[in-house]
Amino acid sequence: MRRSGVLMAVSSLPGKYGIGCFSKEAYKFVDDLKEAGQSLWQILPLGPTSYGDSPYQSFSTFAGNPYFIDPDTLIAKKWLTKRDCESYDWGKDETRVDYAKIYYSRFKLLRRAYKRSKIASDRGFLRFIKANAFWLPDYALFMALKDAHGGKSWETWEKPLRFREKAAIDEARRKYADDIGFYEFIQYEFSLEWKELKKYANKQGIEIVGDIPIYVAFDSADAWANPKLFEFDEELRPVAVAGCPPDAFSADGQLWGNPLYRWDVHKKSGYAWWMKRIENCFKLYDVVRIDHFRGFDEYYRIPYPAENARNGKWMKGPGFDLFKVMKRKLGEKQVIAEDLGFLTPSVLKLVARTGYPGMKVLQFAFDPREESDYLPQNYVRNSVVYTGTHDNDTTLSWYYDISARDRRFAAEYLNIPKNAKDKDIPWYFIRSAYASVSDTAVIPMQDILSLPHETRMNHPSTIGGNWQWRMKEGAFKNPVKKKLLRLTELYGRAQKPNKSKKR
């Protein structure tokens, strides 16, 4: 089945509260996708962000981001007033997320809603807590303790709490009961709102593509509550951490700092924690893109502490064994394998054995010195083609930033005239992606809108200034939607548009 979709983070939606959320603008975006003939909306991870605001560094792999809760929905429930919501400064620039202002305002607003909700006796809330008992109590306590410790990492907490001694944990649950209730309330409200939005999207023929990062953050409820699953020493500090080796782009490599898994322990448990994690993802999403798929075949192990990633070593991962268990326990699921970068024969064999489609990125294709797997004539049907990803520059900016030689090759390959207007250049790439044999094509919203470098979502290996772009209200207008619909129809990827029911 040929299909297409759009890549845009929830945080990038327009709206009046400083960051995209599960608001009327999200429902409008679903309608826009439907009208443009799309069948997929790919988002970034939905977890609560930590230092650096990255959705790939979260306080929990199971929890949802409080920023995405819609204040207007809380007004409708009479837990907030319009005056409450307008009393905070959400930032002046509608095209950027000001995370500092969001951080210092959103939680105050949500606490006000929590106190008015009297949620503790709500039957739905109690059922939610029971259904999520395998992660929610630990997460809520973890966040309450972080607040009590001024936001400091759990490795700095007093030893009884760091080692989760029963007496200390029991006392903390009593002492911080109200804060724990607050974080449980947030997760319940997040779940309700996201389920409604996803249900609406599915009804409109739009499936949600979500990300699962291969690693979790060290400063997370996952690492604190399950230390035996990670390479920690007797003091619960990392023995080694994750990253990537030096390459042509980085002489020092990439030091991510995530804790590494003790795959032997996971295997003995039948990958129980992983199965719960993946199962949870398929409650949130219809399709799951597994980030850094290569790490399941081999992962780069960097001794801790380290200043860079030069002295790491490749180690064998769980391989197909994990996915064999997944297929047996969860059944066949829609998965995208993020198989970008240098791929060894064993990685290619693993991707082929799983049957999952890999990724093709057009921005990686245009080096005339060698035949590239990313050129469309080399694609296979079981693949997903992108013009770029959240880690790439916008296609317009990338096109002018590459060497003159590479640009000439791309222009010749795609038949881009010398006098092409900037707004048209990304569409030559979109057309090529749509025309390819790949079953699925996904295009970043920045490329559909022909936006410049300033709207880039992420610069890998940098902290600060990332994950901030927001789409202007009304930017995805009818002429753009019609242009996108025409291409999807032309290349056999479109679902038939019809008038959507408004929320």
N, C-alpha and C positions, 0 to 999 in steps of 0.2 A: 504494500500500500504506500503510494507516494503521498507525502504530506509536508507541511512547512509550518514554521512558527517563529516567534519573536523572543529574543533574549532581553529581559529587562528586570532588574531587581525590584522587589516591592518598595524598597526605600526610595527608588527613583520615580515613583508615581507622583503626580502633582497633588496638591492639597494645601490646607491652610494651617497645619500644625507642625510645620518645619521638616517633616519627613513623610514619605509615602506610607500609607497604612491601609487597613482593611475598610476603607471608607467608600463613599459613593463614587469617588474617582477610580477605585479599583474595579468596581462593577462596570463603570463606563469604559474602562480599558478592555475588559472582557468583551463588551459589545463591539468595540472598535475592531478587535481581533476577528470576531465573527464576521463583521461586515467586510473585512479585508480577505476573507476566505481562509483564514489561518485555523489550525487545529491544535497548536501547541503554544503554551506560554512557559518559557523557561525562566526560572528565578534562581537566585543565589540561596545559600543555606538560610533557614529561618531562625536559627538559634540566637540567643542573647549575646551581643558582642561584648568583648572585653577590651583590654588595652590595644590601641591602634584602630579600633572600630571595625576590624575585619570580621566578616561573617565566617571566616575560616579559622578564627581563634575565638571559641565560644566558651562560656562558663558551663555549658552542658550540651551534650550531643542529643539530648532528648527534649529539652525545654524550648519554648518559643520566645521570640524577641518582644519584650514589653512595649517597645516603641511602635509596634505595628497595631496595637489595640487602638481602635477608632474612638476618639473622645466624643464624637457626635452620637455614637451608639450608647455611650454611657450617659449622655444627656437624655436620650430617649428612654433609658431605664430609670431616669430621675435620680441617678447617683451623682450627677454633676449638673451644673447650670452652665448656660452659655457664658455667663459672666466669669465663672471659674476658669473656663478654657481660654477666655480672652485676657485673663489677668497675667499671663506669662508671655515672655518675649521668645518667640519661636525662630527668630532670625528674619532679616530683611530681604535676603536674596532668594527668590523663588527657585533658582536653578541649582542651589547648593544646600546640602545638609550641614548645619552648624551643630556638630555633635556635643560640644561643650554646653550650649544652651539647652539642647534636648535632654542631656543627662541631668542637669540641675533643675529642670522643670517637670519632665514627664513623670518621674517617680513621686514628686510631691502631689501632682494631680491624681495619679493612680491611688495613692494612699488616702486621699480625700474620698475618692469613689469607694474604696474598700470599707472605710469606716461607716459610710452611709448604706452600704449594700446589705449588711446583716447576713452575709453569705453563709455563715457557719451552720445555719440550720437548713440551708437549701438542699433538697434531696438530690438534685442533679450534681451539685458541687460535691456532696458526700460520695455519690457513685463515682465521680471522676477521680477523687482521691484514692478510692479503693481500686479502681481499674488501673491506676498508674503507680501502685505501691512499690513497684520494683525500682523506681527512680525518683519520684516526686518528693518523698520525705527527706531523702539525702540532699537533693537539690535545694529545697526550701530552707533546710537547716544550714547548708553551706552558704547560701546568700545572706541569711540572717547573721551568721558568724562573720562573714566578710564585712558587713555593715558595722558590726560591733568592734571589729579590728581596723576600722578606718579604711577599708578596701584592700588591705594588705593580703598578699598571697598566703595560702594556707601553710606553706613551708615555714612561715615566721610565727605561726600561732604557738601557744604554749603546748608542751609535749602531750599532755593528756588528750587535748582536742586534735592535735596533729595525728596521733596514733589511734584516735577514735576509741579511747578507753570508755567502757560502758557507763561508769559512774559520771564521767565528764559529759558524755553525750546526753544521758538522761537529764542531768542538771541543765544543760544548754536548751534542751527541748522545753523544759518548764520555764526557764528564765526568758526565752525569746519566743514564747508561744504566739504572741500577737504578730511578730515579724514573720514567723513561719507561715501563719495564716495568710498574711499579705501576699507572700510569694506563691502560695498555693492558689489564692484568688486570681492573681495575674495569669497563671498558667491555665486556669479554667476559662477565664474570659478570652484569652488568646485562642484556645481550642474551639470555643463556640463560634467566634467570629471567623476563624480560618475555615472551619468546616462549612459554614454558610457560603463563604466566597467560593470555595472549591466546588461545592454542590452546584452553585449557580454557573460556574465556568463549565463544568461537565455537562450540565443541561444545555448549554449553548454550543456543545460540541468541541469545547476546548479542554485538552488534557494538560495537567500541570507537570512540568519537568523540574525536579528538584535535585539539589546537590547533596552528596554525602562525602565530606572530607575523610580521607583515609585515617588521619590522626586526630586526636583530641588535644586540647590545650593542657599544659601542665597545671596551670591554675584553673582547675575545673572541678566540678563535683564528681565527674567521672573518675579522675585520677585520685582524688582524695578518698572517695568511697570504695574504690576497687584497686588498691595499690598492688595487690598480688598479680594483677594482669599486666603490669608494666615493669620495665627494667629499672627498678629502684634498689638502692642499697638499704642497709639496716636502719639508716636514719631517714628513710623515705625520700631520698634525693636521687635524681637521675644518675644512672651509671653511664648512659649514652643517650644521645638525642638524634632527631631526624634532620635531614637536609639533603642537599644535592652536591655532587662533586664539582670542582672547577671545570669550566668549559670556555668556549670562545666568547661568551657574554660576561663571565664573571671569573676573574683570576683566583678569587678566594672561595668560589662556590657559594652555595646558599645554606646558611645556618638557620634552620627553622626553629629549632629548640623544642619541638614537641617530644614528649616521652615516647619511647619505643615499646612495642608489645612483646610480651613473653609468649611467643607463639606456641611453645610447648604446653604452657598452662591452658591457653585457649583451646588447643586441640584436645586435651584431656577432658575438657568440659563439653566437648561436642560443639565448640564455638558458641556456647550459650549466650554470652554477652553480645556477641556479634549478631546472632539471630534476633535477639530482642531489638537491637539497634536498627537492623535492616527492616524488620517487621514494622517498627515505628515509622520508618521513612515511607513505607508504602501505605501507611494510614494518612500521611501528609501529602504525598505526591502520587501521580499515576505512573510516572516514569522516573527512575533514579539514575542520575549521572554519577558514577563513582570516580571521584577525583584521584589523580595520581595512581591509576590502575597498575602501573608498573610495580609499585611497592608490594603488591601481593605476590609477585614473582621473585623479585629481589629488592631489598631496601638498603639505603645508604646509612650506615651506623657510624656516628661521630662520637668519640669518647668525650665525656663531660668532666670538667668544664672545658670549653674550647673557644678561642677567639674567632675562628673561621672554620670552614668545612674542608680544609685541605687534607686533613689526616684521617678521613673516614675510610670505611671499608664496606664493600658490598656483601650483604648477607642473604641467605636463602629465606624467602617468605613462605607462606602456607601453600601457595600455588593453587591448583584446581581443587584441592581437598576442601577448602572453605566453601567454594561455590557448589561443589557436589552436595555438601550438607545443606546449603541454602536451597538448592533446587528440590531436595528431598523433603525438607521441612516446610518450606514456604511455597513450593510450586514454581512454575515458570513465570517470571516477572519481566516487565519491560525495563531493561537496563542499558545505559550507554557507558561504554568503557572509555575513560579519558586516557588515551594511549599516545599522547603527544610526547615529543622529545626523542632522544636516542633509544631505539628499540632493538633489543637483542633478539636472536632467534627464539629464545625460550619465552620471552614476553609475547611475541607474535603467536607462538604456539598456544599460550595460555588464552589469549583473546579468541583465537579460532576455536579452541576447545569449548569455551563457555558459550559460543554462538552469539555473543553480544556484539552489536555494532561499535566500531571504533570511530574516531573523529578525524575529519579532514578540514584543514584550515587554509583558506585561499591565500592568506597573507604569507604563508610559509612556502608558497609554490614557485615564486618567480626569481629563480637564480638560473640564468641561461647557461651556466658552466656545467650543469648536471641535470639529468632526468630526475624529477621529483615525484615522490608518491603523492604529493599534494596537488599536482596538476590534474584537472578533472578527467582527462582521458585515462588516468590510472586508477580511478575510483572503482569500487565494487558496490553493488546495490545495497548490501548490508552495511551501511555506513551513514554517518551524520555529517553533513558539510556545513561549515560556518564561514562567513567572510572573516571574522575575528572572534575572539572571546573576551571575557571581562578582563583578562590579563594583557590584552593587546591594545595598541592605540586605535583610534577610529580609523577606518579605511581611508577616508579622505586625507587625514594627517599622515598616515603611514605611506600613502602613495607619493607624497611630496618629500618624504623624509628618506626614502630608500635611494640607493645610488642611481645615477643617470642610466647606467647600463641595465639595471634591473627594471627601472621604470619603462625604458624603451621596450624591453621584452614583454612586460605586462601589457603595455599599450598595444603592441602588435598582436599579442595572443588574444586580447579581449576586444580588439578593434576600436580602441579609444582614440578619437581624433585629437590632433594637437590643439585644436581650439575648443575642446570640451569644457563646459562650465563646471565649476567646482561642485555645484549641487547635483550634477549628473554622474560624476565619476564613480561614486560608490555603487550606483545602479548597474554599471557594467559588471561589477563583481557579483552583485545580487543575481543578475540574469544568468551569469555563468554557473553560480551555485544551483539555481533553480533548474537549469537545463541539464545538469549532470545526472548520472544514473543513480546517485545516492537516493535511497528511499526517503530520507529526511533531510530537510534544509532548515537551518535556524539562523536568523539574522539579528545581530544586535540592533536595538532601537536607534542608537546613535548613527548607524549606517543608513537605516531607512530614512532618517531625517537629515542625512548628509552633514553631520556635525563635525566640528574641528577638534583639535587636540585637547582643548580645555574641558571637554566632556568625557575624557578618558576615565574609566572606572577605577583601574588599579595599576600601579607601577610595582611589579614584583620586587621583593627584597628592599622595600622602603617602608617607613612608618610615618604616618601623618600625610594629610592631603589626599587620601584615597577614599573610595566608596562614597563620594559626596554628590555625584551628579544627580540632578532631578530634571525630569522633562517638564517643559513649560505647559501650563494649562492650554489646551486646544492645539498643541503642536502636531498631534496625530490627526490632521484634518482630512476632509473628504478627498481632495485631489491626491494626497499621498496614499490614502486607503484604496482608492480606485486604481492607482498605479500598481500597488502591491497585489490587489485582487486580479488585475489583468495578467500579471506574470504567473500567479499561482494557477490561474485557469489555463493559460497558454501552455504551461509545462506539466499540467495534469496533477497539481498538488492541492487544489482548492476544494474545500467543502462548500456546498451551495449556501450563499448568504440568504438570510431572511430577517425580517424585522424582529429585534430582540425585545423581550418584555423588560421594561424598566423596573428597577428596584422599588 
